[in-house]
Amino acid sequence: MPRLARLDAPGAVHHVIIRGIERRKIFRDSKDRNNFLERVSKLVSETNTACYAWALMSNHAHFLFRTGDVGLSTLMRRLLTGYAVSFNRRHKRHGQLFQNRYKSIICQEDIYLKELVRYIHLNPLRAKVVSDISELNKYDYCGHSVLMGKKKREWQDTEYVLSYFGRRVGEARKCYIAYVEKGIEQGRRPELVGGGLVRSLGGWAEVKKMRLSGQDRLKGDERILGEGDFVRQVLSQADETYSRRYELKCLGYDLERLEQRAVEIYGIDKEELYLRGRQKTRAEARSLLFYWAVRELGMSGASLARRFEMSQPGVVYAVNKGEKIAKERNYRLLE
C-alpha cells in the first residue's frame, strides 16, 4: 500500500517522532544530544516554529511543534540531514542514520495538547532513563525540566503550555506537575501516536460498526489525531492546498511570474525587488512576493534567502508581513 503524503498547514500542531534505522542509537552520548539540540534551537528560531514539548531517547526522539513560516518537511529535512552528516563524521560511520521517514501527526490542540505534552515528557521515566519524577524534574534532555524552571532552553515555548494550567507561573507549575504525576500510572498511550480515536474505540472493526449503525461522528487517519470534524477539516484544507499549488503550476506560475505580479501591483521595476534597503514600496512588494512564493507555490525560505541575498529570519519576517498586506488590501495572485 503506498504511503500517504504528509500533511501540513501553517500553524498546525504536530507530534513528530524520529527513530534510528533498525532501532539503532541516534544519540550515543551527551555531545550528540547537545549537537542535536543546538540545531533544533537554531532552526525553530529561524523558521518561527514553536516547540511545546520534546524528549531525546537513545534511539528515538519526540517533539511537539507548531509550524511557523516554513513547512514541517523543510524544518525536519534541514534538522535530520545536518545532524546525520555530523553524527557520521564524528563516529566515523557511513550510511543512513534515521528510519526512512519521520512520523508526524497533526493534533487537535484543544483536546490533545496537554495530553501530548505529558505523554512526551514522561518518555524518560517510562523507559527508566530516570528513576522517578524528582529526577525527571531536572533531567537535561527533556522539555519537562524546562517547564519546571530547572533548566533553560530559550527556544522552548513554556509560557504557552503553562497558560493551560494557570495564570501565574508558580500556580501553573504546581498544576502541571500534578497533571504529569497523574499520567505516570497510565503507561504507554498508543492512542496518542496516530489514528488515536480509531485505536481507542477498539480498532477499525469497531469504527465500521459505528458507521454502519449511523454513528459517523469519527473519521480515522493515521496522520491526524482528533475528532471527526477536525480530521475532515484538515484533510479538506490539505486537498485545497495541494490543488491550489497544482493549479498554479499548470498555469505556468513560478517565481518569475510572481515577481511580475508584485511589480505590477506596486508600479516598480523588477530589479528594485533585489535592491537592499528598507524603502517602503520595494519592501512591501518583496514581502508580498515572498508570501506568495512560500504559501502559494510551496517554495522554501532558504532558496529565497539565497536568491535575494537575505538572511532566513529576514525572509520569515517578510512572509508574515506579506500575508498581512495581502489580507488587508485583498491582493490576489490570480484575478
Rosetta blueprint (number, residue, H / E / L):
1 M L
2 P L
3 R L
4 L L
5 A L
6 R L
7 L L
8 D L
9 A L
10 P L
11 G L
12 A L
13 V E
14 H E
15 H E
16 V E
17 I E
18 I E
19 R E
20 G E
21 I H
22 E H
23 R H
24 R L
25 K L
26 I L
27 F L
28 R L
29 D L
30 S H
31 K H
32 D H
33 R H
34 N H
35 N H
36 F H
37 L H
38 E H
39 R H
40 V H
41 S H
42 K H
43 L H
44 V H
45 S H
46 E H
47 T L
48 N L
49 T L
50 A E
51 C E
52 Y E
53 A E
54 W E
55 A E
56 L E
57 M L
58 S L
59 N L
60 H E
61 A E
62 H E
63 F E
64 L E
65 F E
66 R E
67 T L
68 G L
69 D L
70 V L
71 G L
72 L H
73 S H
74 T H
75 L H
76 M H
77 R H
78 R H
79 L H
80 L H
81 T H
82 G H
83 Y H
84 A H
85 V H
86 S H
87 F H
88 N H
89 R H
90 R H
91 H H
92 K L
93 R L
94 H L
95 G L
96 Q L
97 L L
98 F E
99 Q L
100 N L
101 R L
102 Y L
103 K E
104 S E
105 I E
106 I E
107 C E
108 Q L
109 E H
110 D H
111 I H
112 Y H
113 L H
114 K H
115 E H
116 L H
117 V H
118 R H
119 Y H
120 I H
121 H H
122 L L
123 N H
124 P H
125 L H
126 R H
127 A L
128 K L
129 V L
130 V L
131 S L
132 D L
133 I H
134 S H
135 E H
136 L H
137 N L
138 K L
139 Y L
140 D L
141 Y L
142 C E
143 G H
144 H H
145 S H
146 V H
147 L H
148 M L
149 G L
150 K L
151 K L
152 K L
153 R L
154 E L
155 W L
156 Q E
157 D L
158 T H
159 E H
160 Y H
161 V H
162 L H
163 S L
164 Y L
165 F L
166 G L
167 R L
168 R L
169 V H
170 G H
171 E H
172 A H
173 R H
174 K H
175 C H
176 Y H
177 I H
178 A H
179 Y H
180 V H
181 E H
182 K H
183 G H
184 I H
185 E H
186 Q H
187 G L
188 R L
189 R L
190 P H
191 E H
192 L H
193 V L
194 G L
195 G L
196 G H
197 L H
198 V H
199 R H
200 S H
201 L L
202 G L
203 G L
204 W H
205 A H
206 E H
207 V H
208 K H
209 K H
210 M H
211 R H
212 L H
213 S L
214 G L
215 Q L
216 D L
217 R L
218 L L
219 K L
220 G L
221 D L
222 E L
223 R L
224 I E
225 L E
226 G L
227 E L
228 G H
229 D H
230 F H
231 V H
232 R H
233 Q H
234 V H
235 L H
236 S H
237 Q H
238 A H
239 D H
240 E H
241 T H
242 Y H
243 S H
244 R H
245 R H
246 Y H
247 E H
248 L H
249 K H
250 C H
251 L L
252 G L
253 Y L
254 D L
255 L H
256 E H
257 R H
258 L H
259 E H
260 Q H
261 R H
262 A H
263 V H
264 E H
265 I H
266 Y H
267 G L
268 I L
269 D L
270 K H
271 E H
272 E H
273 L H
274 Y H
275 L L
276 R L
277 G L
278 R L
279 Q L
280 K H
281 T H
282 R H
283 A H
284 E H
285 A H
286 R H
287 S H
288 L H
289 L H
290 F H
291 Y H
292 W H
293 A H
294 V H
295 R H
296 E H
297 L L
298 G L
299 M L
300 S L
301 G H
302 A H
303 S H
304 L H
305 A H
306 R H
307 R H
308 F H
309 E L
310 M L
311 S L
312 Q H
313 P H
314 G H
315 V H
316 V H
317 Y H
318 A H
319 V H
320 N H
321 K H
322 G H
323 E H
324 K H
325 I H
326 A H
327 K H
328 E H
329 R H
330 N L
331 Y L
332 R L
333 L L
334 L L
335 E L
